Amino acid sequence: MGLLSDPNRRRALTKLLTRLNAPICVMCYLAGVAWFMGLAFEPFTLRTYMSENAMGSTMVEERFPAGERALATGREFAAHKKKVGGMPVDWLVKTMQSRGLEVFTQSFTRKLPFPDENKERYMVRGTNVYGILRAPRAPRTEALVLSAPCSEGNNNNQAVEPCSIPTNLPPLCLLLVPSGGDWSPLQGRGGSIQAALSLELSSDVITSLDLVLEGLNGQLPNLDLANLFYAFCQKIGVLCTIQGKLQRNDWDTTSGYSHAAQTMMLMVLKQASGRPWGDHGLFLRYHIEAASIRGINSFRQYKTDTTTIGRLLEGMYRKLNNLLERLHQSYFFYLMPSLSRFVSIGYYMPAFGLLAVILLLRALDLWVQLGASPPGTEDGPSSPGVLSILTPVVISHMTGVALYTLPILSQEMAVQHFPVSETEAVVLTAIAIYTAGLALPHNTHRLLQGEGTEEGWRVLKLVALLYLAVLLGCTALINFSLGFILALSLVPIAAFITPHTPKALSAAIMVLLSPGCTLLYCVFVFQELQETPVSLQDGWMLFLSVISQGILDHALYGSLVYPLLALLIYPCWLLLWNILFWK
């Protein structure tokens, strides 16, 4: 504090930061990237442990004897599903009632803003079937949920097997078989929901179980839920994965580190997408700890039968039933390079902080330059008017509003004038508005009287830097992965763009590092990390699909990624684009 309170020392520190501003910014950027990549190195991570005493200190016995019965139920469900061409509601109701459950149904209807690209439909209709297993000697004020989504075709038929057989399940377990969409309040009540698991099995042969944690807007369940799954997989001897990747012990080798880094980066990309990667993702928005368990049928020699999966689920629910309060003692913000290791928020936030501090350093440098260039000098012929600063800010955000609203509002007009479907019209309109923003500097200067001043672009850049710093900081607090990815691409151009850099080269770099191109890169990187590389043409089609799905997720579930990019990130990038072409 003495250093900052002394005017002479403060002035000397300011001069030092100004003189070494560019080298410090470069070092901070490289350090931030290196810090993030180092998070996958096992000695820098923490070993997972059970924080909740109620789950860690109690022993439970799994007695699931109905494996063959579950297989028969699953095959019968698949036959009735094929017969009716959808979810066999009547059969499910009778079957669940015969198991001793209180069974209810709930119909729902949801109108889409434009046809779903996969199903090409405007209206989503369906029926939820759910059953409640009451506890014989308990107050019945709390509940646990076991969900099995009813998918189209042969997908997830086997998940209904253990869900429809309540043998030895803990009390107050709500068995839910949703088919998607929104639904009105449930008729039957099972108490306050403490936790939920969504089961997805699409084959009688399971070689491993994959844990899916990423929920809506990057939310994650309490880490103890992942720890519980891993502990029971170890106890029962079930092969388990995360991001579809097995755990390796050779962390000190290049291949071992690469494997952990790929696993962690897959989680980062999934979290940054903001979409729910399973039915569990919608429970998280209501502060219900939830995760999805997916059965994987690969070429591995290891096989897991239905009885073993039933024991795993029974053990997890018996442990969860011992909870005296909601899961809260472990972490809610974390990254996982493997199921046995995790990176806490205190370890990964410095990587973002090193990138964000670059914006503050450049803002400090501009502030010093503005203070050292009084009006009337060569560098500052006149003070910038409010209009010269406010106009590009307003026009940039109006363009963002157009990008957010017009694609859906103008789809009918686009279909009438062009040979495209509604979904294609929405996506292509969004791309057209995004591209039209490149003409923004010329439109801005038409509204201004005279040319911009030297101080004008500096003030505008100072505003853009502080605006971007606050924007990325708030995003990283909610969804670290999204904030970090945006910082990787936006911070370099925000830090070093000026009207005096070579126009053609700078414009090319800015376009390549724009939010749209960053999304395109993420599509290709995600496919590479999943070991399913795609061609340029297929990658472009996936990119268009991601755009349409992002808009649809926002309309259906309230995903914040699309409005964030359209209303805030894109206008901020347009401010930087305006600075490059400042006249």
N, C-alpha and C positions, 0 to 999 in steps of 0.2 A: 504493500500500500504506500510505503514511503516513496517508492520509485515513481508512482503515478501522481502523488500529491505534489512532488517537487516539479515546478514548471521547467527548469533546465533539464532535469533528467527525462521528463516526459517528452520534451522537444527533441532530445538526443535519441530517445527510443523511436519516436515517430520518424525521424530522418533515417535511422538505420533500417526500419521496416520499409520505408519508401525506396531507399537505394537498393536494397536486396529483395524487393518485392517479387520480381519475376523468378529468380532462383528459388526463393522460399516456396512459391506456389508450385513450381515444378517438383520440388522435393516432397511437398505435402501430397501431391497427387500420386506420385510413385509410391510413397509410404502407405497411403490409403489402400491402393491396389495390393501391395505386398502384404499388408496387415490382413486384408480379407482373404487372400489366397493362403496365408499361413494358418487360418482358422481350421483348415482341414487336417493339419498336422497333429497327430494324436497327442503328443506331449503338451500341446497348447489347449486341449479340450478337457472337459470334465467327464468323469465316469458317472453314468446314470445311477441313481439311488432312489429308494422309496422314501419320500418325505412324510407321507401320511401315516401316522402311527397305527391308526385303526385298520389299515390294509397291510401294513408291513409286519405287524407283530402277531397276527392271528393265523392259525392254520385251518385250512379247509380241505375237505375230501370230495373229490369229483367221482360221482357214481352215475354216469350216463350209460345205461345199458341198451338203449334203443337205436343202435346204429342201423341194423337191418330194417327196422320199422321205418326209420327216417328215409332210407333209400327208397323203400316202396312208396312212401308218401310223396316223395319228390317226383317219382316217375308217374304216379297217378295225377299229380298236379300238372305236369307237363302235358299229359294226354288231354285233360280237361281244358287246359289253356289253348291247345291246338284246335280242339273241337269248337270252342266258342269264339276263337280268333281274338282273344284278349284275356283279361284276368277273369278266371272263373269265380265270380263273387259268391254265387249260391253254394258251390262246392266248398269254398273256403269257410263260409259261415257254418255249414253243417259239420265239417271236419273239426274246426276249432271248438265248436260246441260239444262235440263228442269227446274232446280232451278235457272238458271241465272248465272252459273259459266263458266269461261273459263277453259275448260278441256283439259288435255294433258295426254299422256301415255309415259312410259319409260321402255323399256325392259332391263333386266340385266342377266348376267351369271357369276357364280363364281365357280371355281374349288376348292374342298376341298383337303387338304393334305392326308386325309384318310376318309373313309365313316363315316358320322354322325351316332352315335350309335342309335339315336332315329329313323332315317329315312333310314339308310343304303344306302346312295347315295354319289357319288363322285362329282356330278355336281348340283349346285343350279341354277335353272332358274325361272324367274318370270317376272311379269309386274307390275310396279307401276302406279297407277291412282291418279292424283292430279288435283284439281281445284282451281282457284283463284277468289276470290270475290273482285272486285275493289272498291275503295272508290270513290264516285261521286265527292267530293270536297276536295281533299287532294293531296299532291305532290307525293304520292305513292312511297316513298323512304324507307318505313319500313313495316314490315310484322309480323304477328303472325301466328303460325302453330297449327292446330288441327289435330292430327294423330289418325287413327284407324287401327291397324295392322290386316290384314286378316289372321286368324289362320286356321289350318286344322280342319275338322269336324264341330261341332256346336259351337266351341269356338269363342267368340267375335263377333257373328253375330249382336247382338243388339247394338254394339258400332257404327256401320255404321248409325244407325237411326239418332241421332242428328248431326252426321258429314255430312250427306247428305242434311240437311235442314238448309240453311243459314239465316233463318228468324231472324232479329234483331241482327245478329252477327256484331262485329265492323268492320270497313273498313280494307282492306288489310289483310284479313285472308286467309291463304293458307290451303286448306283442303286436307290432304294427306292420302292415303290408301295404305301403303306399304305392301309387302308380304315378306320382308326380303332381306338380301344380299346386295351387292354393286350395285350402279347404276351410270350411267354417268351423266354429267351436265344436269340440267332440261331445258326444252325448254321454258316454260313460266316463267317469272320473276315477283316476287312480292315484291321486295325490300329487304333490310337487315333484317334478322330475329331477332327479339328482344326476343322472348320467345316462348315456345312450350309446349303443353300438349298432352299426349298420353292417349286415352280413351280405356279401356278394359272392356266390358260388355258381359257376356256370358249367361244372363238369363233375362227374362222379369220382374222377381221379384227381386228387390234389397233391402236388409235390411240395408246395410251400404256401405260406400265408403272408400276404403283403399288408402292411399297416399304412393307411392313408390318413393324414392329419390335417391337410390344408383345407380351410373353410372359406366362407364368404368374406371378401375384403381382407384376405390374409390372416384371418383369425386362426388361432391354434388352440387346441384343448390343453388343459393342465397337463404338464409333463408326466405326472404320476399315472395318467391313463396309459400313456405309451410304455412307461416302466412296468405297469401291471401286465400288459400284453407280452412284453419281452420276458418277464419273470415266469409266466406260465408256459410260454413256448419252451423256455429252458427246462422247466420242471417236467413237462410232459414229453419233451423230446420232439417238438414240431419245428421244422425248418421255417424260419421267419426272415422276412426281408423288409426293407423300406426303400421306396422309390424303385421297387423291383430288383434291388441289388442286394446280394448276400454280404454279410460282414466278413472282413478279412483281418487276419492278425499280423500280416507283414507290413505294418505301418511304416517301418523304417526303410522300406524299399521304394523305388520310384513308382513301380506299378501299384503298390499299396496306397501310397499317397494320392496317386492319380485316381484310384477307385473311390477314395473318401472324398476327394474334391468334386468328382462327378456327382456323387450322391448328394452332397451339400448344395451344389449349383442347381441340380434338378429341383430340390426343395425351394431354393430361392426363386427360380423361374415360375414354379407353380404358385408360390405365395404371391409373387408380384402380379400374376394374372388377375387376382381378386375374385376368381370364380370358385364356387364350391366344387371340389373334386370328388364328391360323394354326397349321399343323402345326409351324412353327418354334418356337412357344412352349414346346413340351414338350422340345425339345433344350436350351433354356437352363437347365432345372433340373438338368441333368447337366454344366453348365459347358462346353457346346459352343456356340460363337458361331453363331447362325443367324438367318435372316430369310426372309420370304416375298415373292415377286415375283408380282404379280397383273396379268394382262392386262386392260386396260379397252377396251371397244368403245363409244365415244361418238359424237357427231355431228361430231367434228372432221374437218377435211379430211385431216389427217395420217394416214398408214397405215404400219404396220410389218409386214413379211412374216416368215415363219418363219425364213428364212435369217438375217435380221438378229438375231432373238432368239437363234438358235443361236450366232451370233458373239459376242453379248453374254455368254452363259453360258460359252462356251469361254474367252473372255478373262478372265472373273472367276476361273474355276477354274485357269487357268494362272498367274494372279497368286497365288492362294491356295496353289498348289503350290510356290511359291518360298519360303513361310514356313519359317523355321528353328526357330520356336517358336510357341506359341499366341499369338493376338492379345491383347496386354496393354498396349501402350504408349499407347493412346488412352483415351477416357473410357468408363465404364460407366454413369454417372449424368448424364443430359442431357435437354434438351427441344429440339425442332426446330420453329421457325416456318417453315422451308423446308429444302430439301435442301442448300442451300449455306451455311446459317447454323445455329448451334446455341447453346444456353444451357447452360453447365456448372453443376455442383453449387455451385460457389463463388458463382455469380451468383444462383441461385434460392433457396438456403437462407435468405438474410436475409429474404425475404418471409415464410417460415414463422416465422423467429425473432422477427420483430416481433409476430406474433400470439401466439406461445408466451410471450413475456415478459409479456404482459398477465396471464396466470394467475399468474405469480410475483409480480407487483406486487400483485395482489389478495390473494394469500396473505400477503405481507408486511404489508399493511394489516390483515388479520384477526389476524395474530400480534401486532401492536402493540396492537390493541384488546383482545385477550385478556390481554395483559400489563398493560394500564392499568386493567383492571376486576377488582380482587381480589374474592374471594368475600365476600358479605355486603352489597355495595352494591346499588343499584337495578338497575344493568345486569347484575349477576352475583349473584343471590340465593343460588346454591349451585353448586358445581362439577358439571359434567355427569358422570353415571355412565358407566361403560364400557358398560353395557347399552343406554343411550339412543343411543350412537354405533354400537355393534357391530350392533344389531338391524337398522336400515335397510340397513347394508352387506351383511349376510348375506342378508336377504330380497331385496334388489335382485339379487344374484348368483344366488340360487336361481331368480328369475324368468328371468334370462338363460340358466341351464342348461335350464329348461323350454322356452324359445324355441329352443334349439339341438337338443334331443333329441325333444320331444314331436311336432312336425309329422310326422316320419317314423314314429315308433312308433305313433301313433294313426290312421294313414291308413286302416287296415282298419275300425276302429270307425266312423270318420266316413263311410266309403262305405256302411256298413250302415244308418246312421240318416239319411243325407241323400242327396238325388239328385245327387251330384257324382262326378266321376272321381277316381282316385287322385292325379293331379297337382293338381287343384283342391282336394282335401282337404288336401294338404300346405301349399299356399299359404294357404288360408283359415284353417287352424289356426294358422299362424305369425302371420297378421294378428290373429287373435283373442287369442292370448297377448300379443302386442305391445300391443294396446289394453287388455287386462285389467290391464296394469301401471299404468295411470292410477289405479287404485284402491289402489295400494300405500301411500300415506300413511295411509289409514284402517286398513289391515291392520296397519301398523307400530305405530300408537298403541294398538291393541287389545292388543298384547303388552307394552306398557310400562305401568308403574305410575305414574299421575299424568301431568302435562303436561311437555312438554319445557322446558328452561330456555333463557334467552337465550344463555348461553354454549354450550349444547348445539348449537344450529344453527350457531353460528360455528365450533365445533370440527369439526362434520360437513362444513361447507363448506370449511374449510381442508384436510381430508382429501381431499375431492372435487377441489379445485383442484390439489393436488399429484399426485393420482392421474391426473387428466386430462392434466396437463402431461407426466408421464412416459410415459403411454400414447400421446399424440399425437407426442411426440418420437421414441419408438421406431418408431412407424408411419411417420413421415416419413423416417427413415433407411433403411427398407426400401423404402417406396413413397411417394415425396414427394407425388405427386398425390393419393393417398388421404388422407394426413395433412393436406394443405393444405385440401382440400375439407371434411373434418370440422372442422378448426379454424375455417374461415369461419363455420360454423353453430353450433358448440358454444361457442366462446370468448365471444361476446357474452352468452349466457344464463348461462354459468358465472361471468362476471365481475360481473354486476349483479343476479342474482336474490337476493332476501331474503324472509323471511316478511312484511315490512312493505310490499312493493309491492302495488299493486292486484291482487287475486287473479284476477279474470276476464280482464283485459288481459294480465297476465303469463302466465297459463295458455295463452291463445290464442297468444301469441308463442312460448312454449316448444314447443307442439305443432307450430307452423309451422316451427320450426327443429330439430325432432327428427330423428334419423337416418333414419327412414322417409320423412318428407316431403322430406328432402334428396335421398334416392334418387329420389323421384318428380320433383323439379325437374330432376335430372340427366338423366332420360329425355327430358323435353321439350327441354332445352337441347341435348342431343346430336342430336335430330332436327332442330332448327332449324339447328345448325351444319352438318349434312349436307345442308341445303337440301331436307329432306323433312319439313316440318312435319306434325303429326298433330292430330286433334281431341282433345277431352278424353276421349271414350270410348275412342278408339284408344290414346291415351296411357296410360290406366288399364290397358288390356289388355297393353300393352307392359311396364308396371310389374309386373304380376302375372307375366308371362313372365320378366322379369329376376330376380325373387325365386326362381322355380322353377329357373332356369338357374344361379343362384348356389349354391343348395343342391346341385344336380347336379354342378356343377364341383368343389365341395368333396369330394363323394363319389368322383368319377372321377379327378380330377387332383391333389387336395390343395390347392385354392385356399384361401387363408387369410382371404378377405374376410368370408365368412359367419360363421365362428366368431369373428372379431374383433369384428364388429358385435353378434353375439348374446351373447357371453360377457363382453365388456369394455366396448364403447362404450355399448350400451343400458343395462347396469346403472349406468354412470357418469351417464348422463342421468337415470336414475330417482333417483339420489341428489339431483340438483339439483331434480327434481320434488318429492321428499320435503321439501326445504328450503323450497320455496315454501309448502307446506301445513303447515309446522311449527306445532304447538300449544304 
